[in-house]
Amino acid sequence: MAAITASMVAELRGKTDAPMMECKKALTEADGDMAKAEEILRVKLGTKAGKAASRVTAEGVVASFVDGTSGALIEVNCETDFVTKNDSFLALAHAAAELTAKYKPSNIESLGTLAYSQDGFGPTLEDVRKGLIGKIGENMSFRRFKQVVGGAKLATYLHGTRIGVMVEYEGDEQAAKDVAMHVAAMKPVALTSADVPADLIEKERSVATAKAAESGKPADIAAKMIEGSVQKYLKEVSLFNQPFVKNDKQTVEQMLKERSTTVKSFTLYVVGEGIEKKVDDFAAEVAAQVAAAKGNA
């Protein structure tokens, strides 16, 4: 039997985009024949992984993992909502969250190099991802993650699988869980008004300025209108200033003070947020196919 070298595995992987272990198995089965091994992989996995890699992944799930004062929140994407209910995809997402919390990778690329095996694929998380692309026939990707190792307590809240929140806190656990649920519902952008990103404030100021100009009010009154709009916006999007969802008679800050709890940070992930989804125009697609057929005639 021919010896299967690392360079042979790498070469086959480069040609097929198949997981490393699958390449090794195919080469072993083909007794080192590269062409035959490639054919084995084509039959087993098709060209799904390579073709799928360019497709938009705007669906997906948010998964979390907490172990003491270490925790992680991660968004794992796929192409369709159907796959978000697939057990293998969900197992991949939960494993990614746990690996992120335990091994603290610096970025998505290093996350993929961590040791993990599932559904016959491995030995890394990235190999499992690629293997599942071939098995399920749909692109999937690790989009972003947040890891917290600050020594504070952690509380998480998942609204289904599409919205996830992680809160870093000191004090009452139930108060922290209530804040996590509040964040999922009200979607603040910062803890306090002072923490709201400057670009968001400028965007709001620009809108307020345009509205003030349309009002025809004198300059001094218009300036007050603009500032009033900005201040209202800051209160609406800062967590501590928002009316608490379980009791709108008090703010989140007042509720936390009442329950002797301090929130140090929060992370909110909403699946697909900021990803431009592809909208298929069926009529245009048919027209393009007809035109292409005429051109080849």
C-alpha positions as CSV (number, residue, x, y, z in Angstrom):
1,M,0.0,0.0,0.0
2,A,1.3,3.4,-0.9
3,A,2.4,5.8,1.9
4,I,0.0,8.7,2.3
5,T,2.0,11.9,3.0
6,A,0.9,15.2,4.4
7,S,1.7,16.9,1.1
8,M,-0.6,14.5,-0.8
9,V,-3.4,15.3,1.6
10,A,-2.8,19.0,1.2
11,E,-2.7,18.7,-2.6
12,L,-6.0,16.8,-2.7
13,R,-7.6,19.3,-0.2
14,G,-6.6,22.2,-2.4
15,K,-8.2,20.5,-5.5
16,T,-11.5,19.5,-3.8
17,D,-11.9,21.8,-0.8
18,A,-12.8,18.7,1.2
19,P,-12.0,18.2,4.9
20,M,-8.5,17.0,5.6
21,M,-9.5,13.6,7.1
22,E,-11.8,12.9,4.2
23,C,-8.9,13.6,1.8
24,K,-6.7,11.1,3.8
25,K,-9.4,8.5,3.7
26,A,-9.9,8.9,0.0
27,L,-6.2,8.7,-0.7
28,T,-6.0,5.5,1.4
29,E,-8.9,4.0,-0.4
30,A,-7.3,4.9,-3.8
31,D,-3.9,3.6,-2.7
32,G,-2.3,7.0,-3.3
33,D,-3.8,7.6,-6.8
34,M,-4.6,11.3,-6.7
35,A,-7.0,11.2,-9.7
36,K,-8.9,8.2,-8.2
37,A,-9.0,9.9,-4.8
38,E,-10.4,13.0,-6.3
39,E,-13.1,11.0,-8.0
40,I,-14.0,9.2,-4.7
41,L,-14.5,12.6,-3.0
42,R,-16.6,13.9,-5.9
43,V,-18.9,10.9,-5.5
44,K,-19.0,11.2,-1.7
45,L,-19.2,14.9,-1.2
46,G,-19.8,16.2,-4.7
47,T,-18.5,19.7,-5.3
48,K,-20.8,21.1,-2.8
49,A,-18.3,22.7,-0.4
50,G,-16.4,24.5,-3.2
51,K,-19.6,25.8,-4.9
52,A,-21.3,26.8,-1.6
53,A,-18.4,28.9,-0.4
54,S,-19.4,31.9,-2.4
55,R,-23.1,31.9,-1.3
56,V,-24.5,34.4,1.2
57,T,-25.0,33.1,4.7
58,A,-27.6,35.5,6.2
59,E,-29.5,33.0,8.3
60,G,-28.1,31.1,11.3
61,V,-28.1,30.8,15.1
62,V,-26.6,32.5,18.1
63,A,-25.1,30.0,20.7
64,S,-23.7,30.7,24.1
65,F,-21.5,28.9,26.7
66,V,-20.7,29.9,30.2
67,D,-18.3,28.2,32.6
68,G,-17.9,30.1,35.8
69,T,-16.6,33.6,34.9
70,S,-15.6,32.5,31.4
71,G,-18.1,32.7,28.6
72,A,-18.7,33.2,24.9
73,L,-21.4,34.2,22.5
74,I,-21.1,33.3,18.9
75,E,-23.1,33.7,15.7
76,V,-22.9,30.9,13.2
77,N,-24.5,31.5,9.8
78,C,-26.0,29.4,7.0
79,E,-28.1,30.1,3.9
80,T,-31.6,29.1,4.9
81,D,-33.8,28.9,8.0
82,F,-34.3,25.2,7.3
83,V,-30.7,24.4,8.2
84,T,-30.9,26.2,11.5
85,K,-33.0,23.3,12.7
86,N,-30.5,20.7,11.6
87,D,-29.1,18.8,14.6
88,S,-25.6,18.6,13.1
89,F,-25.5,22.4,12.4
90,L,-26.7,23.1,15.9
91,A,-24.1,20.8,17.4
92,L,-21.4,22.7,15.4
93,A,-22.7,26.0,16.8
94,H,-22.7,24.9,20.4
95,A,-19.3,23.3,20.1
96,A,-17.9,26.5,18.6
97,A,-19.3,28.5,21.6
98,E,-17.8,26.1,24.1
99,L,-14.4,26.0,22.3
100,T,-14.4,29.8,22.2
101,A,-15.0,30.1,25.9
102,K,-12.5,27.5,26.9
103,Y,-9.6,28.2,24.5
104,K,-10.0,31.9,23.8
105,P,-9.1,32.1,20.1
106,S,-8.0,35.5,18.9
107,N,-10.1,35.5,15.7
108,I,-12.3,33.3,13.5
109,E,-9.4,31.8,11.7
110,S,-7.7,30.6,14.9
111,L,-11.1,29.3,16.2
112,G,-11.2,27.0,13.1
113,T,-7.9,25.4,14.0
114,L,-9.1,24.1,17.4
115,A,-9.4,20.4,17.8
116,Y,-12.9,19.0,17.2
117,S,-14.6,16.0,15.5
118,Q,-18.2,15.5,14.6
119,D,-20.2,13.4,12.2
120,G,-17.1,11.6,11.0
121,F,-15.3,14.9,10.2
122,G,-12.3,16.4,11.9
123,P,-9.8,16.8,13.4
124,T,-10.4,20.6,13.6
125,L,-13.5,22.7,13.8
126,E,-12.9,24.1,10.3
127,D,-12.7,20.6,8.9
128,V,-16.1,19.8,10.5
129,R,-17.5,23.0,9.0
130,K,-16.3,22.1,5.6
131,G,-17.5,18.5,6.0
132,L,-21.0,19.6,6.9
133,I,-21.1,21.9,3.9
134,G,-20.5,18.9,1.7
135,K,-23.0,16.7,3.7
136,I,-25.8,19.2,4.0
137,G,-25.2,21.0,0.7
138,E,-25.3,24.6,2.1
139,N,-22.7,27.1,3.0
140,M,-22.1,27.9,6.6
141,S,-19.7,30.2,8.4
142,F,-18.5,31.4,11.8
143,R,-19.3,35.1,11.6
144,R,-18.3,36.6,15.0
145,F,-17.8,35.9,18.6
146,K,-17.4,37.6,21.9
147,Q,-15.5,36.1,24.8
148,V,-15.5,37.4,28.4
149,V,-12.9,36.5,30.9
150,G,-13.0,39.4,33.3
151,G,-13.6,37.7,36.6
152,A,-17.1,39.0,36.9
153,K,-20.3,36.9,36.8
154,L,-22.0,36.1,33.5
155,A,-25.6,35.8,32.5
156,T,-27.0,34.9,29.1
157,Y,-30.3,35.0,27.4
158,L,-31.3,33.4,24.1
159,H,-34.5,34.4,22.4
160,G,-35.1,31.3,20.3
161,T,-31.9,30.9,18.3
162,R,-31.8,34.2,16.5
163,I,-31.1,36.7,19.3
164,G,-28.4,36.2,22.0
165,V,-27.3,38.3,24.9
166,M,-24.4,38.0,27.3
167,V,-24.2,40.3,30.4
168,E,-21.2,40.8,32.6
169,Y,-22.2,41.7,36.1
170,E,-21.8,41.7,39.9
171,G,-24.7,41.2,42.3
172,D,-28.0,39.5,41.9
173,E,-28.2,36.8,39.2
174,Q,-31.9,37.2,38.5
175,A,-31.5,41.0,38.0
176,A,-28.7,40.2,35.5
177,K,-30.9,37.7,33.7
178,D,-33.7,40.3,33.6
179,V,-31.2,42.8,32.0
180,A,-30.2,40.2,29.4
181,M,-33.9,39.7,28.5
182,H,-34.4,43.5,28.4
183,V,-31.4,43.9,26.0
184,A,-32.9,41.3,23.7
185,A,-36.2,43.1,23.6
186,M,-35.1,46.8,23.5
187,K,-31.7,46.4,21.7
188,P,-29.7,49.3,23.4
189,V,-26.4,50.2,21.7
190,A,-24.5,51.1,24.8
191,L,-24.5,51.1,28.6
192,T,-24.8,54.9,29.0
193,S,-25.4,57.9,26.9
194,A,-21.6,58.7,27.1
195,D,-20.8,55.3,25.5
196,V,-23.0,55.7,22.4
197,P,-20.7,55.6,19.3
198,A,-19.9,59.0,17.8
199,D,-21.0,57.9,14.3
200,L,-24.5,57.0,15.5
201,I,-24.8,60.4,17.3
202,E,-23.7,62.2,14.2
203,K,-26.2,60.3,12.1
204,E,-29.0,61.2,14.5
205,R,-27.9,64.9,14.6
206,S,-27.9,65.0,10.8
207,V,-31.5,63.7,10.7
208,A,-32.5,66.2,13.4
209,T,-30.8,69.1,11.5
210,A,-32.7,68.2,8.3
211,K,-36.0,68.2,10.2
212,A,-35.3,71.5,11.9
213,A,-34.5,73.1,8.6
214,E,-37.8,71.9,7.2
215,S,-39.6,73.4,10.2
216,G,-38.7,77.0,9.2
217,K,-38.0,77.9,12.8
218,P,-35.5,80.6,13.8
219,A,-31.9,79.5,14.1
220,D,-31.8,79.6,17.9
221,I,-35.0,77.5,18.2
222,A,-33.8,75.1,15.5
223,A,-30.6,74.5,17.5
224,K,-32.6,73.7,20.6
225,M,-34.8,71.3,18.6
226,I,-31.7,69.5,17.3
227,E,-30.1,69.2,20.7
228,G,-33.4,68.0,22.2
229,S,-33.7,65.3,19.5
230,V,-30.2,64.1,20.1
231,Q,-30.6,63.9,23.8
232,K,-33.9,62.0,23.4
233,Y,-32.1,59.6,21.1
234,L,-29.3,59.0,23.6
235,K,-31.7,58.1,26.3
236,E,-33.6,55.8,24.0
237,V,-30.5,53.7,23.0
238,S,-28.5,53.6,26.3
239,L,-29.3,50.7,28.5
240,F,-29.3,52.4,31.9
241,N,-31.7,55.2,30.7
242,Q,-34.2,52.8,29.1
243,P,-37.5,52.1,30.9
244,F,-37.2,48.6,32.3
245,V,-39.3,46.1,30.3
246,K,-40.8,44.4,33.4
247,N,-41.6,47.8,35.1
248,D,-41.7,50.9,32.9
249,K,-42.1,53.1,35.9
250,Q,-38.4,52.8,36.6
251,T,-35.3,52.8,34.4
252,V,-32.9,49.9,34.1
253,E,-30.4,51.8,36.2
254,Q,-32.9,52.4,39.0
255,M,-33.9,48.7,38.9
256,L,-30.2,47.6,39.2
257,K,-29.6,50.0,42.1
258,E,-32.6,48.7,43.9
259,R,-31.3,45.2,43.6
260,S,-27.7,46.1,44.4
261,T,-26.4,44.9,41.0
262,T,-23.8,46.4,38.7
263,V,-23.7,45.6,35.0
264,K,-20.3,46.1,33.5
265,S,-21.0,45.2,29.9
266,F,-23.4,43.5,27.5
267,T,-23.1,41.9,24.1
268,L,-26.1,41.6,21.8
269,Y,-26.1,39.5,18.6
270,V,-29.0,39.4,16.2
271,V,-28.6,36.8,13.4
272,G,-27.9,38.3,10.0
273,E,-27.7,41.8,11.3
274,G,-25.9,44.0,8.8
275,I,-25.7,41.2,6.2
276,E,-27.1,42.0,2.8
277,K,-29.4,39.2,1.8
278,K,-29.7,38.2,-1.8
279,V,-33.2,38.6,-3.2
280,D,-33.9,36.4,-6.2
281,D,-35.8,37.9,-9.1
282,F,-37.3,34.8,-10.7
283,A,-38.6,36.6,-13.9
284,A,-35.2,38.2,-14.5
285,E,-33.5,34.8,-13.9
286,V,-35.7,33.1,-16.5
287,A,-35.1,36.0,-19.0
288,A,-31.4,35.7,-18.5
289,Q,-31.5,31.9,-19.2
290,V,-33.6,32.4,-22.3
291,A,-31.2,35.0,-23.6
292,A,-28.3,32.7,-22.9
293,A,-30.0,29.9,-24.8
294,K,-30.6,32.1,-27.8
295,G,-27.0,33.2,-27.8
296,N,-25.8,29.6,-27.8
297,A,-28.2,28.6,-30.6
